[in-house]
Amino acid sequence: MEIKHISQFQDQSDCKLFGLMPDNEEIHSFELRNKNGMKVQLINYGATVTSLKVPASNGKLVDVVLGFDNLESYLSSYNLPSAPYFGTTIGRYAGRISKGTFTLNDETFQLVGNNNGNTLHGGNIGFGRRVWNVTDITGGENPSITFGLLSEDSDENFPGELHVYLTYTLTEQNELKLDYKAITTKDTVINLTHHSYFNLDGHDTAVLDQQMYIDSSKMLETDVEGIPTGKFTDLSNHNFDFRTPKNCPSSIDNSFVIDSKDKIAAQLLSAKNNLKMEVYTDQPSVHIYVGGNCFDILSGKENTKYHATSGICFETQNFPDAPNKAHFPNSVLKKNEEYRQTTVYKFDRIN
């Protein structure tokens, strides 16, 4: 893995010290800007999006993601009864793995049961709690930043040394594009996703007046612990049929099977700000989550008190528990093969 030291990027005005890890390792904040005035701020702790400002019709910039103003709050958020994972990169395996166990090449791997005995979002120290290296930054049109992470063999008991790269590009079409790639030294399982909580009315409001569209005719059936049963729920005449846009629900934690990879997978619409976000992905599902909060313990950005309906996640990914379900899409990354994934969040005016 080629590693450039962050000091190489510090002469650019968009690189600032964000905070210090407990071992005094420096975490930096980076800003990408396009010609339309759109800005995204990212930190190399968790390769996390901390702010995403989009121009609305009235000319003002709206920060459309939840987050914190300082590193201490990101670190402390993992001590909450249920970590919110604001804006972070989820790995090695997004979603839940039943009983924290799976079998690969006739070998059984026991992971950490950090969620009712199941493994959630990669275990205790997932990719969102790791310090990533900055391997590249580009300026000019379509600016980008690439983060790299080395996940050791047996990291959280997953097999194989995994090299992961994530490139964020801010395009001139007001898209935040995420390109992931990974290689492993042994056959392993992988499922990466992005965990921003979006709110097109601004991060200090609620999402309940915004409408959602999802290109999905079925979702994964789950048990009481959120583990897929292996069956699918037909969404015809179902409350969660969002093929016709309707208001965001106050609570949802479900994986929707995307019907067509060549179209918009999901959409969020704000009449208030005349803004829409379109989600494009090459992944088989989008996990929709509303209900994450900060338990009124940690203040969000600008001293905001976040609540259960402050934001909505569009986690583009493979199915949860796919390593244990033979009929689910393949989640195995073989040695010397490359994992690739692309997801785009595109912002535009409705009218």
Protein Blocks (a to p, Z undefined) as FASTA:
>chain_A
ZZddfklmmmpmkbccfbdcfkopacdddddddfkopacdddfehpaafbdcdddfkopa
cdfbdcdfbfklmmmmmmpmbdgkgoiacdfbecjdehhiaceehiacddddfeghiaee
hijblfklpccddfbdcehjhiaddddddddehiahigcjddddddddddfkopacdddd
dddfbdcddddddfbdcdfkbjkbcfklpccddddfbdcdddfkopaehiacdfehiakl
ckbgcdddfbdcdddddfblkbcfbdcddfklopacddddfbfbdcddehiaehhmacce
hhiacdfklpccddddddehklmmmkbccfbdcehiacddddddddddfZZ
